[in-house]
Amino acid sequence: MKVLNITGLERAEEFLRLNGRIIDRRRFDLHFRGGSPAPVLAALRAYENADGGYGHALEPDLRGEASQPVPAQIALEILHQAGGDGDPAVARIGDHLASITAANGGVPFVLPSVRDTPHGPWWQTPDDPPGSINPTGALAGLLYRAGSRHSWLDPATDFCWSHLENVSAEPGPYDALSILIFLDNVPDRDRAEAVFTRLRDALAAHVTLDPHAEGIHHFPLDFAPAPHGFGHRLFTGDVLDAHLDALIDAQGEDGGWYVNFPSWTPITKHDWAGHLTVERARTLQAYGRLKA
């Protein structure tokens, strides 16, 4: 069984010093150097807008200023990492989501305002976008995890259950990830278990089990970044061990980990690498693959 040794962690830290955003450097300090959560929360504030949402390239491929739904998901995750589940920003996110919810009860994948800003070419939307399970499921799940009882959650949860009861095809990988976050955190545990049992094979349909596959793929550790939750139950221990070994091997000579999809402008390569380097190190830590 491979482990990331102290030198590997130091190389990741130096990579972030050379290439990472402040928010990812602060997150590394928090998780691996005993840092305070306060600088993480302070760094996150720079991405927040007056409407309670988030923009400003918190999601590196959405480089505009205006709030978009997926950056709010990232913000909720960072707030949780920094012990900020009770931060007023959580309620502000709920208010923002209520203001952009579509008629079908869900939040759109991306808002039309994206057209007026620099963005990755895959961020496309119609003029009046409907709500989508991605990111509505993840946003609802993360708000539940934070202990929120915002009024937005009731219609959003109804939307998610309705979507899950009427799934007629294998969800794409990003939809599956959003569904898993919802199922992990929604209060109705019996219903979540029943839905997971019914959709288990479909949720894993687009996962690549070969740990050395090249190109654009989604791997087991993307769905199971920690040894708990429904995503972890999709894979055997042997599969996860093989991918953890491969993850350690995938650390670059410069100390970073890189995404396996193309960059449409140079800065996104480094923004994503900084974010991913922290997340990969957190996964190795969660599975006991960091040498103390």
N, C-alpha and C positions, 0 to 999 in steps of 0.2 A: 504494500500500500504506500503510495507516494504522499509526501507532505510538502507544503511550501515552507521552506526554512526561513530563518531570520533574514538571511541575505535576500531572499526573494521578496519578502515584505519591504525591506529597505529599498530595493530596486523599484518597487511599486510606488513607494513614497517619493523617491527622487523623480520618477516619471511624472507624478502629479505636480511636483515643484516646477518642473520644466514646461509642462504642457496643460495642466489642469486648471479648470475654473476655480475661483475662490470657494464656491459652494462645495465642490467635490474635495478640495483640500481640507476644508473644515470638517466634512463628513469623515474623511480618513482619520483626522485627528481625534474625532469623537469615538470612532469604533476601535481604533488600534493604538492610540497614544494617550488615552485617558483624558481627552479634551472635554471641555465644557459644551453642553448643548447650546448655550447662548450664542456663540458665534455662528452656528449653523442656522439658527432661527433668524439672526440678523442678516445673514447672507440671503436667505430666502425672501426676506422683505423686499429686496431690490427687484424681484420679479413680479411682485403683486401690483395689481391695478386698483384704482379707486372703486371699481365695480365689484371687488372681492375675488375676481378671477386672476389668472396668471398668464403672462406672455413673456416677451423680451428674450426669447430663445432659451427658456427653461427646458423646453423640448427643443433640442438643437436644430431640428429641421423646420421648426416654425419660428422664424427669426423676426417676425413682426412684433409690434408693441401690444396690439390688442389681445384681449383675453380669448383663449380657446379652451375647449373642454379637456383635452388630454393633458396640458400643463397643470390643470387643477388636480388631476390624478397624481401626477408626479409630486406636486406640493403636499398632498395628503400623506404620501409615503414618507417624504422627508420630515414633515411635522411629527409623524409617528416615531421615526428613528430618533429624533431629538427630544422625545418625551413631551411633545407638544399637542397631544390629543385634546387637551383642555384649552388650548390657545384660542383666543377669539377669532383667529383666521379660519378655524374650522367652520364656525357659524357663518362667516362671511362667504366662504365657498358655497355653503348650502344656499344662501340667498342668491348668489350669482347663478347657480345651476337652476334654481326656480325661474330665474328671469330669462333663461335661454332654452327651456324645455319645449319640445315640439308638441303638437296637438295629440300625438299618440302616447305621450307620457314619458318618452325617453329623451335623452340629450343627443343631439347630432354628433357624428364623428368629428366634423369640423364645420365651422361657421363660414358663410360666404365672405366675411371680411378678410379671410385668408388671401383672397385674390389680389388685394391691394398691397400686399407685403411680400418680402422675399420668403420663399418656402420651397420645400422639396416637391418635385413634380408629381408625387403620388398623393399629395394633399389636394384632392378635388372634391367639389360638392355642387349639387344643384342650387338653384336660387332659394328654394324653400326646403331645406333638408329635413327628412324625418328623423325621429329618434333612432338610435342604434344601440344594440347590446354592447358594442364597444364604442364608447367607454362607459355607458350607463351602469352596466353590471359592476365594473371595477369601482366607479365612483360611489355607488350605493354601498358596496361591500366595505370600502375603506372608511366611509362615514360611520357605518355600524361599528367597525373595529375601534374607531375613535370614541365610541360611546355617544355619538350624536343621536338626537331624536328630532332632527329638523323636519319640518312639515313636508319638505321635498321628498323625503324618503318613502312615504306611503304610496304616492302615485308611481314613483320610480320603481319601487319593489313590485307593484302590480304589473308594470310594464315588463320587468324581467321575468316574472313567473309566467306571464302570458307568452312571452317569446320562447321560454324553455319548454312549455307544454306544446308548442306548435312547431318545434324544430323539425324540418323535413329533410335536411341534408347535413352532412358533416360540417360543423362550423370551421371557418378558417382559423389559423393559429392565433391571431390576435383576438378574435371573438372568443375562442376557447380560453385564452388567458383571462379575459374579462369575466367570463362565466365562472371560472374557478375562484376568482377573488370574491365574487358575489356568493357563491355556495359556501366558501370558507367562513363567511362572516354574518350571513343573514340569520336573524334570530330563530326562524323556524327550522330547527335542526333535522327533524324527521323528514320534512319535505325536501330539504337539501340533500339528505342521504338518498332518498328515493330517486331524485333527479340525477344525482351522480351515478347511481347504479345503472339507470336506464341509458345514460349518455356516455358512459365510461369509454367505450371503444371509439366513439365518435370524437371525443375530446382529445384523444391521443392520435388521431388518424394522420395528422400532418407532422408528427414528431419523427425526426431522423434518429434512428438508434445507432447508426455507425458513428462512433466518436471521432473518427478522422475524416468524415465527409467534408469535402471542400465546396465552396459556393454558398449561396444563400439558403440556410436551413434553420429550423428550430430544433433544439436539442432538449433532452430530458431535464437538464438543470435550468433551462428557461422556465419550465413548468413546475419544477420542484427546487427552488433556490435554497430551501431549508428542509430539514427532515421532519416535516409535519404538514398537515393539510391534505386536501384532496389531490393536488398535483403530485405529491409524493407517492400517493397510493396508485398512481398510474404505472409505476415502474418497479421492477425487481431490484433488490439490493445489488445484485451483480451488475446490472445495467448502470445503476447510479455510480457504483465504484469505478467502473471503466471510464465513465464520463468525468469523474472527479480527477482521475489520473490524467486524462487528456487535457483537462482544464489547466492543470499545473504545467503540463508540457507546452500549452499554448501561450504562456506568458512570453512576450516579445523580449528580444535582447535589450530593448530600451526600458524594460520593466513594466510595460503596459499590456493591457488586453484591448483588442480592437473589434469593432462590429464587423459582421460579414456581409454587409450590404454597402452599395456604393455611396460615396460622398458627392453631392452635387455642387458643393463649394468647399474650398479647402478647410475652413475653420470647423466644419461639422465633424471632420475626421477626429480632430483633437478633442472637441467638446464631448463627443460620444465616448471616445477612449477614456477620458478622465472619469466620466460617469460609470462606465463599464468596469474600469479597474477597481473602483471602490466596491461595486456590486459583486465582482468575481471574488475579491478577497473576503467579502462578507459571507459568500456561499461556502468558501473553503473553511472559514471560521465556524460556520454553523454545523458543518459536517465533521468537525474535529480534524481538519486537514492542515491546520496551521501549527507549526512547531512552536511550543511555548518558550 
